[in-house]
């Protein structure tokens, strides 16, 4: 999205971590039971923030492909290799 000034990263991180359950996962809000959907969304949101990634040991998310930045780079390289092989 390229508009980091529109998000209060500190408040975002605080809310998401407050929604984390002691039994694992994340709920929709603090005190809610965790579920896979909100667990994914919370981890994805935290992975979009550079500072949170470093602090929490998460990989940076490439939102265009919904994969880690490392995986996106690997996929891009595979695509280039496939294109080169097809042209030969």
N, C-alpha and C positions, 0 to 999 in steps of 0.2 A: 504494500500500500504506500510505502514511502512517506508516511506522515507521522513520525514518532512523537512529535510535539502534541498530537491530539490525544495521546494516551498518557495517563499518570502511571508510569511503570511501577513506582513504589507502592501505590495504593492497589494496583492490579495484582501485583505479587502477593501483597499482604492478604487480600481477600481470597485469592486462590489457595494460598497455604492454610488459611483459616478454614477452608472448606475440605481440607484433607482429613480423612478419617484415620483414627488410631488403628483400625483394622486393615487399612490399606485402601487406596483409591481416593476418589474425590466425589463429593456430593454436589448438588446444584447450588447449595448455600451451606454456610456453617450449620452444623447440627443435623443436616440431612444425611441419609444413608448413602454410601457411595454406589455408583453404578458405572458400567463400562463407558457409556456415552460421555458423561461429565468428566470421567477420569481422562479420557482421550482429549476432550476439549481443554481441560486445565493444563495438561502436559503440553499440548500444542501451543496454547497461549504463552506459557512460560518459555517455550522454546523459541518464540519469536522475539523475545527480549534478550539482547546480547548479555546484559549484566546478570540476569537470572540464569542464563545458560551456564555461565562461568561459575557462579556461586553454587548452583545445584547439580552440576555435572551432567547437564543435558546437552544433546547435540542440537545445533541450530537447525530450524525447520525451513525448508524451501517450500513456501506456500503454493507456488505455482503447480508443483507436482505432488504436494502433500507427503514428502519424504525428507529425510535429513539432507543437509547441504552436501555431505559426503556422497550419499547415494545419488543425488541429482547430478553431481559432477561425474560419477562413474557411469550413469546412464547416458549422459551427453557424450562421453568418450566412446561408449559402446555404439552409439548411433553413428558417430563419425567413422568408426571402424567398419560398421556394416555398409555405410554409404561407399566407402573406399573399396571394399571387397566387391560390391555390386558393380561398380564402374570398371573393374578390371576384367 
